[in-house]
Structure formats: C-alpha cells, structure tokens
Amino acid sequence: MASPIRMSGMVSGLDTESIVKALTSGYQTKVDDYKKAQTKLSWKQDAWKEVNTKINDFYNSLDNYRYQSSWNLQKATASDATKATVSANGVAFNGTQTLEITSLASAASLTSGKLGEVGTGDDKSKVTASTKLSDIAGTDAVGKTIRITVGGKNTDLEIDADTTVQSLVNKLKDAGLNASFDEDQQRFYISSKKSGTAQSFSITAGTEAAGMKADDSILKALKLSSSADDGKVDSNTGAIKKNGVDAEITLNGVEYTSSSNNFSINGLNIQALAKTDGDGITINTQVDTQGIYDKVKELISSYNDLINSLTDKYNAKSSGSYEPLTDDEKAQMSDKEVEKWEKKIKTGLLRRDDTLDSLMSTLTNGMMKTYYDDSVATFDDDGNQVLKAGTDASSAKKYSLATFGIMTKGILQSATNRQYEYHIDGDEDDASVSSKTDKLMTAITEDPDKVVDFVKNLTNNLSKELKKKMTATSLRTVFTVYNDKEMASEYSSYTKLINQWTTRLNDMQDSYYKKFSKMESTLQELQSSTSSISGLVSS
C-alpha cells in the first residue's frame, strides 16, 4: 500500500517527517528485523532445497549398484568383426562359441521395367509423378483395380480418370510398403518395410475389387509384373522381383532363423553382417572387468561430488554480523555491492548446521562399513550381516573400501574440505594416486563376485540409512532431509508479525501526524490572530 501524502511543517517550519520517523523508529526496527529474519529464512529454505535435491539424486542412483542385475556385465567379441558383431546382456555363459552365417535377411523388392514416353508426335514426354495412369495404360485402364497384398492384408486402388503415378505410389505406401517413382530412371521402386520371407508382397490387377478377374494389362503397361521368378527379369515387362529372405545362422551346431539379421540367443546378441561361407567364426564371452571397474568408479565419483558439496557448506566461513539489507540500505549501494553482501550471507547459512552434520555422518559412516562376501554370510531380519551355518568365523574375511585400494587422504593430506573424498589407487584420471598399485582392477580380475558383493552390500546399507533420514515426521515431509514443514510454519509466523508491526507503525505514525497537524492548525490560527491585532494597532 502506498504511503499517504502528508503536508506538514509549513507553519512551524519543523521537519515533521523526520521527527515522526525518529519517534517511531522502534516500531520500524521491529518491522525491519522481522523482514530480515524472514528473508534469511527464505534463503535457508533455498539452500536446503538444493541439498535435498543432491541427497535425493544420490539416493535414487544407489539402485544402480545394489541389485545383482546391475552387475551382470559381460563382454563379447567376434573373431571376425566383418562377419558379425556381438554383445552379451549378462546372462550368456562365459566361454567360446562357434558361429556360422548361412544367409542374410533381405527385404522383398520389385523394380519395374523402364516406362516409355507418353503422348504422340511432338507431344511425347517422360512419365512424371503427375502423369495419369490412363495416359500410360490407355483409357481402358479407367475402372480397373490394382490390388496390393502385404502380409495377408489387401488394399485396392480404383483407377479413375484422375489417378496419377503419385496416387499409385501413395497407395503403395498406405498399404505398408516403401515406394517411389524415379523420373530420371523411369522406374517404380517398391520394397517391403521389413526383411524376411513373411514380408513378401504381391501386386495384382482385375476389373473388380472382389473376386477379381485376371487382367494384368495395366500392370504390363506400368511394367509392374510381380509374377516374375525370384531374381529374374520378367520377359514381358522387364521388371525384376526379389523375394524376402530370412537370415540363417548356426550357433554351436544349432540352426536359427530370423526375419532380420539380428539374433538374441541365451543372452547373446548377434548381428549377422556377411556369410561365413563354411568358415565359422569364434565368439568369446567373458566378464566385463573394465565395465565393473568403471561402475565402481562411477559410484565413488558420485559420492565424492555429494560429500564435497556438503562439506563446503558445513565448513563455510561465518557471515559474522552480516544481515539482509533493507530497501533503504540497498538504495545506498551498487548492484554488485548488494550481490556481494548477500552472497556472503547465503554461503554460510548451513555452517555448522546440526542436521547437515548428521547427514554427513550417515554418509561417511556408511562408506566405512565392512562386510563379508555373500558366499559366507547373509543378513538377518534386522539388517545385520551374520555368517552362514558351518562357516569358520576365524577364517571368514571382511572387506572394506580400503581392501580394494579405495581410501580417503585424511584431514592432513587432503585439500581444504576434501577430507572425506575417496581415491582409487591406480586411477589414471587421479594424478595423486595414479602411480599406486591398482588393487581394485586386480580384485575384479581375480574374483569379480567378491567385489560386486561388497559394493551391493555397501550401497544397500547406504540406501536404507538415507531412507531413514527422509522418513516423514511432524516437522518434515517424506523424502526430505530437513524440517521443511517447520520452516514453512516459521515463514508464515514472520509474515503475521511483519503485518502486525507494520500496522502498529502506521497507526503510531498517523497518531503523531495528527498531533503535529493539530499543532500546525493552532499555530496558523495564532498567526492569523497576531496579524489582525498588528493591523489594528498600526491603524
């Protein structure tokens, strides 16, 4: 609401506005203090929202590591990559297999003969997309039907006086075929959209849409006979038809067919590229050790990004006595000065925050956990790992990240706020540890299951502990790590207090302005009386 315009001090000469502001400064201070507190709270809410997003993203990403299906990583190679490309999806058996490729899949196709010119004498011209079929086949073509059959489905094209080459092409496309007319070559090019014998098609003609009588004169005129033998030129039209072909392979002595050149057999994906001509090729499938290594590295990198961000916020420099600026204070500063001032406050909002400290402890403690591998231990109903019956406790070994050469540098050797960051010994992307022995890759190569079991257990525990931190309470909503409900309630309280004290401030100012206005009126009357008396005396 705009402040009322007040005219005062005109008789007394007093700076009434300044006096009233001074008299009500206590109320203004209250309003300003509550506004500053609310602004600071709003910034803190934003800071927590950012943290909450990072925590949620990390929590959700743990699903990529805590399930066995995520670790079914295999690498398949073919001895001749020009004949076939191969990949494995994690369930193929490791070892060597023999592959022979007998035939490749192809689509059915029909290339028409070359059309002649239409018209007579000097009016002769090449056939174009707009040429009418009746101009090619003669007026007897009008009223006839061309039937297109694809996969047992019939589509009929009734020829009338306006039916053009493009109309036929469009109908062929509508029927489920690839089709075009090349004006330079004067030929129709037609093919099935997919490869394989089941995708073969036919084009026939007659005088009726149903129970058509044999009359292929229009097809002969269009050079579109589809009755030619596979791969041979039709003597009447010059058309060449090729039937669809299925791909055929033999894997370990067993024959397989496919409408495409792609095969999926017991977790092995094969794309046939060329015939082997009796010379089989070898497929080798093994555990993708590099893939497992990269996945562990991905987890560590994701964790480092999160913990470093939280550590920066927790150990941020104190903003000291800096408080949000009022509008009057901002007006006296440049935009850069205001931005710098506010940044100093925002940076330290979560400094030494107890909730943040608790979150960091959950993460760091979770990363330091030790576990048996799944071959000797299981988990009870409380989530505690216990040895299986018959296991010798004295010989059962527990594993930690350090077992695989994954460690922090500690406070003394780490860069500022990087004391919880993990490094993988031998990681070529980390100059600080690249020269060390690569224990992780060695462990994966020797026993990948041992490494995978450990990471699954580690991330499963982290997931459970973070979920506890995000459980809904009376102070926070679900999947939230801070007391968002409490902060929202506090923000609303500030709004009420600001409104209350603003009302009191306005009321008090109005009261003082009324008193000064009355004083001005009295002085005006006194001045008028004095002037009258002076006038009588002087007369």
N, C-alpha and C positions, 0 to 999 in steps of 0.2 A: 504494500500500500504506500503511495507517495505521501511524503510529509506535507502537512498543511503549510501554506504560505502565511507567515505572520509578519505584520508591520508593527514594530515596537521600537522604543527608544527615541522616537522622533522629537519628543518634547524634552525629555530628561537628558538626552544625549548619551545615555548609557548603552553599552554593548550587551543588550539584554540576552541575545542568543548565547554568547559566551558565558554569561553569568548563570543562565539556566543549565547549560551543559556542565558547568562546574558543580552546581548544586545537585545535579542528578548523575554525576559521574559514577557513583557507587552502583547505581542500577545498570548503567551502560557496561560497566566492568563485568557484572554478573552475566549479562547477555553475551558479551564477547567471550567470556570464559567458557560458557556452555557451548557456544558455536565452535570454538577452538577444539573443545573436547569431542564434540560430535564429528568434526572434520577428521580429527586424528583417529577416531574410532572407525570412520569410513575407510580411511587409508589402511588401517589394520585389517579390516574385513577383506579388502582387496588383496593384501599381502597373503592372508590365509587362503583365499580362494586359489591363488597361484600355487601355493604349497600343496593344497588339497588336490589340485589337478595333477601335479607331478607325482604325488603318492598314489593316486588312483591309476594313473597310466602305468606306473611300475607294478602295482598290484595286479592289474589286468595282464601285463606282459608275462607274469610268472607262470601263467597257464601254458606258455610256450616251452616251459622247461620241466614242469613237474609231472608230466604224463609220459609214459613209455612211447606212445605213438609219435611224440615229437622227436624222439631219438632214433627212430627206425631209419637211419641214414645209410644208404648204400651207394656204391659207385660201380657202374657197369661200363665196360669198354668192349669194342669190337675189334678184332684183329685187322679188319679191312673196313675203314670208315667210308670208303666209296661205295660199298655194297649195302651197308646198314648202319643206322645209328641206334644206340640202345641206352636205356636208363632203367633204374630199379627204384621201386617205391617203398622199400624197406621190408618187404615180406618174401622177396625172392631168396632162394637158397644161395649161399655163398659157394663159389667154385667155378668150374669151367663147363661150358655147354657148347654143343656144335650146332651150327645153323646152316641150312641150305635154302636158297631162294629159287623156286622153280619158275614163278611168273609174277609179274607186277600187275596191279589193278589198273584198269583204264576205263574211261567213260565211253559209252556208246556214242557214235557220231555219224553224221550224214553230211557229206559235202555235195552239193548239187552239181550238175553239169553246167557248162557255160551257156548262159542265155544269149539268144541272138537279138539283133536290133528289132525294134517295133516300128510300125508305120510303113509307108510305101514311098518310093521315089525320093524326092528331096526332103521329105518329112521324116525320114528314118532317124532314129536316135537310140541311145543306150537306155537300158532299163534303169529307173531310179526308184527311190523309196515311194514316190508318189504315183508311179505308173500303175494303172489299173490292171488287175489280173485278166480282165476280158480283152485288153489290148495285147496281152501275151498269148492267151489260150484261145482267143476268138470269142465271139459273142455267145457261142454255145456254152461257155463256161458259166454264164449267169444262171442262177437257180440250182447249181450243183453244190455239193457239200464236201468239205475236206475234214476228215476225222483224224484227230491226233490222240493216240493212246499211250499213256505213260503210267507204268505201274498198275495196269488194270483199269485206270480211270480214263474215260472218253471225254474229249472236248471237241465240239463240232463248230466249224466255221462255214456259215452260209454265204455263198458268193452272190453279191448283187452288183448292180451297175457301178457302184461307188467303191467296191472293195479294192484296196491297193496292196502293193507289196508290203508296205509298212503295216497294214492291217493284219496280214498273214504273220509277219514277224511278231507283232504284239500278241496275237492269239497263241502262237507257239510258246511265248514266254508265260502267258497266263496258264498254259497247260502244264507248266513245270519244267520247261526246257530252256537251255541257253540258245539264243537265236540271233542272227544278224544277216544283213544283206550287204555285200561288199560291191559298191558300184564300180570300182576300178576293175575288180576281177569278174564281175557279173555273175556271182555265185551266191547261193544261200549256204550259210554255215550253221549247222544245228548239232547240239550235243546234249547229253543228259547232264544234270547238275551235279550228280554224284557218280562215282565209279562203281563198277561191279556189274555182274550179269543181271541182277534183279532190276537194274535201272535202264534196261533196254527199252526202246520205244518203237512205235510204228506210225506211219502216215499213210492213210488210205483215202479213196475218193469214191463217190457214188452220187445217185440222184436223190436219195432220201437220207434223212438223218438217222432213221431207224431201219434196220433190215436193208441196208444199202445195196444196191445192185452194183455189180462190178463194172466200173467205168473209170479207168485211170488216165483218160486222155488229158485231163487238166494237169495231173502230176507229170505226165510226159512233157507237156508244154512248158511246165515250170522246172523241168529237169530234176524232179524230186523223187524219183522212184526209190522206194525203200525195200524193194524185194530183191535187190542185188545180193549176191553171195558176199559173205564177210570178207572185206578187204579187196574185193574185185570190182572192176569198173563195169557198170551196167551198160550193155551194148546199145540200148535204146536211148538212154539219157546222158550217159557219161558220168552219172552220179556214183559216188563211192560210199559204201556203208561199212561201218565197223561196229561190231557188237561189243557190249560191255564185257569186261573180263575181271574175274576175281583174282586177288593175289593168293599165291600158294607158297607156303614155306614148310620146311621140315626141321623141327627142333628136337634134338636128341632122339631122332628116329621116328617121331610122331608128326603126322601131317596136319596142317592147319590151313584154313582158307578164310579170307576176309574180303569184303566188298571194297575196302580201302587198302592202302599199303601199310596200315598201322595195325599192330597186334599187341594185345595185352594178355600175357600168359603167366599166371602164378607170380604176379608182382614184377614181372619183367616186361618192359615196354620196348617194342621193336618197330622201327620204321624201315621197311624194305626200300632200297634205292636202286638196286640193279640185280640181275640174275647172277647166281654164283657159277652157273654152267658146270655143275658137278663138283666144283672145288668148294667145299664147305669152309665157313669161317668160324673162328672161335670167339665165344663171348665169355668174358671173365667178370664175375660179380664178387665184390668184397665190401667189407665195412668201410664207410667213408670216414676215415680217420680225420682228414682235414675238415670235413663238414662238422664233426663233433667238436673239434678244437675251435672252429670259428663260432660255434653256437655257445660254447663256454665263454669265449672271449666277448661275445655279444652281451651275455648276462653281466659279466664283470664291468663292462663299459657302461651299461645301463645303470647299474648300481652306483658306480663312481659318479656319474652325472647327477644322480639324485642326492647322494650323501654330501657331495661337494657343495651343491646348491644350499642344502640345509645348514651345513657348517658355516658357510659365508654369512647366512642370515643370523645364525646364533651368535657368532663372534663379531658381528658388525660393530663399528665404532659407535659410541654413545652420541646421541644428538645433543646431549647436555641440556641447556636451558632453552633450546630452540622450540618454539611453539608455532602452530599455524598462524598465518598473518590475517589480520582483519582487512576489510576492503580499503580502509583509510591508509593502513600501513603499506598495502600493495601499491596504492596510488603514488607513494613516495619512492618507489623502487622501479628499476627497469625489469622487463620480462625475464631477462637472463638471471638477474639477481633473485627474482622470485622463484624461478625454476631451481636454482642452486640451493636456495633456502629450504624449499620443500623437499628436494631430493635428500638433503642431509637428515631430515626427519624421517622420511619414508624408509631410508636404508636401515635405520636402526630400530624399526618398530617391533621386530621379533627378537631383538637382542636379549639373550639370557632368559628367553621365554620357557617356562616350565613344561608346557605342552610340547613344544618343539624339542626340548631336551629329552622328554620321554619317547618321542618318536624316533629320535636319533639312536637312543639306547636300544630300542626294539630292533632297529636295522643292524646296528653294529654287533649286538649280541647274537643276532640270528646268523650273521656271517661267520662268527667264530665257533659255531656249533661243530661237534664231532659226531660221526655216525659209523656204525658197522655197515658193510655192504649187505645187500638183500639176500645173499646166499646163506648167511649165518644168523640173520636177525629179522624180526618183524616188529610191528607196532601193536601195543595193547589198546584197549578202548579209550584210555586217557591220552593217547597220542605219544606215549613213551616207547622208545625202542628197547626191545628185550631180545635176548639170544634165543634161538630156537632150541628145542629139546635135543639133548645129546651133543650140543656144541661145547667144546672145551673153552671155557672163559679165559684161561691163561694164554691161549694161542690166538684167540679172536682179536683182530686188529681194528682199531677205529681210525677213521680218516678225517682229515680237515682240509681246508683250502691249502694250508701250508704243505701238506703231504704232496700236493701236485705243483709246488713251486709258486703258489699264488699268495702273496703276502703284502701287508702294508709296510711302509718305511718307518712308521712311528713318528712321534712328535719332533724329535731332534733332527732327523734327516729329511723330513718332508718339507715341502714348500708351505707357505702360510695357508692355513685352513685346508690342508690336503692330507692330514694325518690319518684319515680313515679310508683313503683311496687305496685300492688294491692294484698290484702289478703282477704280471705273469712273467716269470723268469724265462728268458729266451725269446720274448716277444720282439720281433724285428721292428715293430712300429713304436716301441718304447725304448728310446736310447739309454735310459737309466738302467735297464736290466737286459738289454738285447744280447749282451756278451755272456750271460749266465747260462747254465745248463738248462735245456728245455725239458723239465720234468713232466709237464702236462702232456706233451705230444708223446713222450716215451711211455707214460702210463696208458694213454689211449691206444697206442700201438700194441702194447703187451696185453692189456686187458680192458677193452673199452667198456664192458659191462660194469666194472668196478667204478670207473669214473662217472658213468651215467647214473648208477645207483646213488652215488654220493650227491650229485647235483640235484637229482629228483628229490631226495630227502631234504636237502638244504632249502630248496625253493618251496617245497610243500610246507615246511615249518614257517618260512617267512610269510607265506600266503596266509596261514592260519593266524599268526601273530598280528599281521596288519589288519586282518578282518576284525579281530577283537577291538582294535583301535578305532574301527569305523562303524562299530555297532551303535545303533540309535539309542539315545538316552533322553531324559527330560531337557537336557541342555543342547543336544545336537541331533541332527537328522542322520539317517543311515548313509553309509559311505562318505562320512565327513569326519575328519580327524580333529576338528576344532569345535568350540561351542558356538556354532552359528546361531542357534535359537537364542542363546543368552545375549549374544552381541546384537541381534535384531531387536530384542526387547530393550536393551540398553539404549540403542539408537532412538527408538520411539520415545523413551523417557526423556532423552535430551530434547527431542522436538517439543514435547509438552512443556519442559522447563523454559526453553527459549521463548515459546509463545507466552507463557505466564509472565516472565520477567520483561518481555517486550511490552506487554500490556501495562505492567506496573510503571515501566519507564515512560511510556506515552502519557499515562494518567498523571504521573507526577510532573512531567513537563507541561502538560495542559494546565495543571493547577498553578504552577509558577507563572506561566504566561498570562493567566487570568489575573493574577495578583499584580503583575507588572503592568498589564493593560489598564487595570483599575487605577493604579498609581499614575499612569500617563494621563488618564482622563481627569483625575483630580488636579494634576499639575496644569493641564490645559484650562480647566475652569478657573484655577487660581490666577493663571497668567492673564486670562480674559478679564477677571475682576480687577487685577492690578492695572491693566491697561485702561480700564474705564475710569478708575479713580485718578490715574495720572492725567487723563483727559479733562476731568472736571477741575482738577487743581490748576492745570495750565490755562484753562479758560477763565 
